[in-house]
Amino acid sequence: MKTLLNTDSLGKFALQGYDAVAFHTQGKAVKADPYIAADYNGYKFLFATEQNKAEFLKNPQKYLPAFGGYCAFGISLGVFFPVEVETWEMVDGKVMFNYSKEIQELFHEDTAGNLAKAKANWAKTIA
């Protein structure tokens, strides 16, 4: 399975410089330290602590965001939208984002249906 992540176009930094592990362990978006970094499948991840970096490297798949960090509602429509980190939420053990709080509300008007569409579209994208 290939890895596709929403990153900046130049440095390929994932999650807009937020710590992928902190979403899981601290339950919030934590800006990472640019000096604590790890490469994974051609992408750069930053971490707030060396411990978080080590946790990530033990099991990167656990910490990769749902739908590559792209907007979940957009993926349900078959398009790639950027995201606002403030929209993050934990769904099925994965961090999921949306374009904005308003789009997140649209997603939640039919969470199960939109999630099913997003999963189906994502499976085609990374196949």
Residue frames relative to the residue before (quaternion, step in Angstrom):
aa qw qx qy qz dx dy dz
M 1.0000 0.0000 0.0000 0.0000 0.00 0.00 0.00
K 0.3537 -0.7394 0.5282 0.2217 3.58 -0.82 0.94
T 0.3766 -0.6978 0.5625 0.2340 3.54 -1.26 0.47
L 0.0001 0.7688 -0.6386 0.0331 3.56 -0.90 1.00
L 0.0196 0.8231 -0.5642 0.0624 3.56 -0.59 1.16
N 0.4798 -0.6296 0.5406 0.2849 3.51 -1.21 0.70
T 0.1559 0.7965 -0.5616 0.1608 3.58 -0.36 1.24
D 0.5971 -0.4919 0.4452 0.4509 3.53 -1.30 0.02
S 0.5835 -0.6445 0.3745 0.3223 3.58 -1.06 0.67
L 0.7168 0.4627 -0.2681 0.4475 3.61 1.08 -0.49
G 0.8178 0.2793 -0.1341 0.4850 3.58 0.59 -1.11
K 0.3160 -0.7680 0.4871 0.2702 3.56 1.30 -0.30
F 0.2717 0.7536 -0.5399 0.2583 3.56 0.96 0.94
A 0.3308 -0.7570 0.5390 0.1645 3.55 -0.78 1.09
L 0.8603 0.1925 -0.1350 0.4524 3.54 -1.31 0.49
Q 0.5461 -0.6655 0.3775 0.3412 3.57 1.11 0.73
G 0.6972 -0.4885 0.2666 0.4519 3.56 1.10 0.71
Y 0.5059 0.6155 -0.4453 0.4086 3.58 1.20 0.40
D 0.5484 -0.6301 0.4577 0.3045 3.54 -1.21 0.65
A 0.4062 -0.7499 0.4763 0.2137 3.60 -0.54 1.22
V 0.6709 0.5029 -0.2948 0.4583 3.58 1.04 -0.74
A 0.6246 0.5840 -0.3407 0.3909 3.60 0.97 -0.81
F 0.5626 0.5800 -0.4003 0.4322 3.60 1.06 -0.59
H 0.7139 0.4537 -0.2374 0.4776 3.57 1.00 -0.89
T 0.7805 0.3817 -0.1922 0.4564 3.58 0.81 -0.96
Q 0.7713 0.3113 -0.1785 0.5256 3.60 1.06 -0.66
G 0.3833 -0.7587 0.4546 0.2660 3.56 1.27 -0.23
K 0.7179 0.3439 -0.2625 0.5453 3.55 1.11 0.68
A 0.5502 -0.5780 0.4844 0.3585 3.53 -1.34 0.31
V 0.0423 -0.8009 0.5965 -0.0320 3.56 -0.69 1.16
K 0.4049 -0.6949 0.5393 0.2497 3.57 -0.77 1.06
A 0.3684 -0.7586 0.5056 0.1823 3.54 -0.89 0.98
D 0.5205 -0.5883 0.5236 0.3299 3.50 -1.40 0.25
P 0.4211 -0.7385 0.4574 0.2608 3.63 -0.59 1.02
Y 0.6438 0.5222 -0.3235 0.4562 3.59 1.24 -0.24
I 0.6772 0.4042 -0.2897 0.5424 3.58 1.29 -0.10
A 0.1902 0.8121 -0.5098 0.2109 3.54 0.00 1.35
A 0.0703 -0.7607 0.6425 0.0599 3.51 -1.32 0.43
D 0.3308 -0.7132 0.5810 0.2106 3.55 -1.16 0.66
Y 0.0494 0.7743 -0.6299 0.0348 3.53 -1.09 0.78
N 0.8495 -0.1158 0.0226 0.5142 3.57 -0.65 1.18
G 0.7504 -0.4126 0.2129 0.4705 3.56 0.95 0.86
Y 0.6511 0.4672 -0.3134 0.5095 3.58 1.29 0.11
K 0.3438 -0.7256 0.5598 0.2050 3.55 -1.20 0.59
F 0.1109 -0.7647 0.6334 0.0426 3.53 -0.96 0.97
L 0.2028 -0.7621 0.6051 0.1091 3.54 -1.05 0.82
F 0.1660 -0.7988 0.5761 0.0495 3.55 -1.15 0.70
A 0.5190 -0.6391 0.4772 0.3073 3.54 -1.22 0.56
T 0.8002 0.1121 -0.0380 0.5879 3.58 1.15 -0.64
E 0.6027 -0.5389 0.4438 0.3865 3.55 -1.28 0.38
Q 0.6016 0.5630 -0.3543 0.4422 3.59 1.08 -0.69
N 0.6592 0.4934 -0.3131 0.4732 3.61 0.94 -0.84
K 0.6157 0.5368 -0.3419 0.4646 3.57 1.03 -0.75
A 0.6631 0.5041 -0.3017 0.4639 3.58 0.91 -0.92
E 0.6348 0.5224 -0.3249 0.4675 3.60 0.99 -0.80
F 0.6415 0.5259 -0.3159 0.4605 3.57 0.95 -0.88
L 0.6976 0.4906 -0.2750 0.4439 3.56 0.84 -0.99
K 0.5837 0.5692 -0.3716 0.4441 3.61 1.18 -0.44
N 0.8120 -0.0276 0.0847 0.5768 3.58 1.00 -0.86
P 0.1274 -0.8471 0.5109 0.0715 3.61 0.48 1.17
Q 0.6126 0.5787 -0.3589 0.4012 3.62 0.95 -0.80
K 0.6045 0.5749 -0.3516 0.4248 3.59 1.06 -0.70
Y 0.7802 0.3822 -0.1647 0.4670 3.56 0.99 -0.86
L 0.4755 0.6484 -0.4618 0.3745 3.59 1.23 -0.04
P 0.4703 -0.6950 0.4576 0.2939 3.60 -0.90 0.83
A 0.6023 -0.5334 0.4498 0.3877 3.54 -1.26 0.48
F 0.8554 0.0957 -0.0979 0.4996 3.55 -1.11 0.78
G 0.6359 -0.5878 0.3113 0.3914 3.54 1.07 0.81
G 0.6238 -0.5471 0.3394 0.4430 3.57 1.25 0.29
Y 0.4932 0.6209 -0.4513 0.4093 3.57 1.25 0.21
C 0.6888 -0.4773 0.3616 0.4087 3.55 -1.32 0.31
A 0.4412 -0.7188 0.4762 0.2490 3.58 -0.65 1.14
F 0.6566 0.4950 -0.3228 0.4687 3.60 0.93 -0.82
G 0.6285 0.5299 -0.3306 0.4636 3.58 1.00 -0.79
I 0.6571 0.4955 -0.3134 0.4737 3.58 0.90 -0.87
S 0.6174 0.5371 -0.3550 0.4519 3.61 1.04 -0.66
L 0.6900 0.4343 -0.2582 0.5183 3.58 1.24 -0.50
G 0.5203 -0.6587 0.3935 0.3749 3.56 1.30 -0.17
V 0.6424 0.4812 -0.3327 0.4950 3.59 1.20 0.48
F 0.4058 -0.7078 0.5338 0.2223 3.55 -1.25 0.53
F 0.0240 -0.7860 0.6173 -0.0234 3.56 -0.62 1.18
P 0.4998 -0.5940 0.5146 0.3641 3.58 -1.17 0.48
V 0.3235 -0.7626 0.5329 0.1724 3.58 -1.24 0.18
E 0.3452 -0.6439 0.6270 0.2704 3.49 -1.42 0.22
V 0.4833 -0.6880 0.4565 0.2909 3.57 -0.74 1.03
E 0.5992 0.5967 -0.3539 0.3996 3.60 1.09 -0.67
T 0.6356 0.5382 -0.3363 0.4395 3.61 1.20 -0.33
W 0.3999 0.7530 -0.4660 0.2364 3.59 1.23 -0.12
E 0.0835 0.7486 -0.6561 0.0465 3.50 -1.27 0.62
M 0.4420 -0.6747 0.5237 0.2742 3.54 -1.23 0.46
V 0.0450 0.7841 -0.6138 0.0803 3.57 -0.73 1.12
D 0.8411 -0.0674 -0.0021 0.5367 3.58 -0.68 1.13
G 0.7171 -0.4712 0.2477 0.4500 3.57 0.99 0.85
K 0.6616 0.4538 -0.3017 0.5151 3.58 1.30 0.15
V 0.4554 -0.6355 0.5440 0.3047 3.54 -1.18 0.63
M 0.0524 -0.7937 0.6059 -0.0087 3.56 -0.89 0.99
F 0.1727 -0.7927 0.5813 0.0622 3.55 -1.05 0.85
N 0.1524 -0.7458 0.6326 0.1428 3.52 -1.39 0.18
Y 0.7040 -0.4822 0.3360 0.3988 3.53 -1.33 0.35
S 0.7776 -0.1159 0.1281 0.6046 3.57 0.95 -0.93
K 0.6737 -0.4629 0.3671 0.4440 3.57 -1.27 0.12
E 0.6324 0.5342 -0.3326 0.4518 3.60 1.04 -0.76
I 0.6641 0.4791 -0.2976 0.4908 3.59 0.97 -0.83
Q 0.6046 0.5482 -0.3526 0.4578 3.57 1.06 -0.69
E 0.6307 0.5214 -0.3280 0.4720 3.59 1.03 -0.77
L 0.6280 0.5185 -0.3320 0.4759 3.61 1.01 -0.77
F 0.6206 0.5425 -0.3341 0.4571 3.57 0.97 -0.86
H 0.7355 0.4435 -0.2337 0.4559 3.57 0.89 -0.96
E 0.4615 0.6475 -0.4702 0.3831 3.61 1.22 0.06
D 0.7653 0.0133 -0.0260 0.6430 3.58 1.24 -0.50
T 0.1306 -0.8498 0.5067 0.0642 3.56 0.59 1.18
A 0.6975 0.4767 -0.2922 0.4481 3.58 0.72 -1.02
G 0.6843 0.4850 -0.2886 0.4618 3.59 0.88 -0.90
N 0.6802 0.4777 -0.2915 0.4734 3.58 0.92 -0.89
L 0.6325 0.5221 -0.3312 0.4666 3.57 1.04 -0.72
A 0.6443 0.5145 -0.3200 0.4666 3.58 0.97 -0.80
K 0.6574 0.4945 -0.3097 0.4769 3.60 0.96 -0.84
A 0.6491 0.5167 -0.3204 0.4572 3.58 0.97 -0.87
K 0.6550 0.5088 -0.3178 0.4594 3.61 0.91 -0.86
A 0.6575 0.5016 -0.3121 0.4676 3.59 0.95 -0.83
N 0.6763 0.4807 -0.2974 0.4723 3.60 0.90 -0.87
W 0.6477 0.5209 -0.3199 0.4548 3.58 1.00 -0.80
A 0.6239 0.5430 -0.3363 0.4503 3.57 1.00 -0.81
K 0.6556 0.4895 -0.3110 0.4837 3.61 1.03 -0.74
T 0.6467 0.5504 -0.3143 0.4244 3.58 1.03 -0.80
I 0.7837 0.3411 -0.1763 0.4883 3.57 0.88 -0.93
A 0.4338 0.7130 -0.4524 0.3144 3.58 1.27 0.04
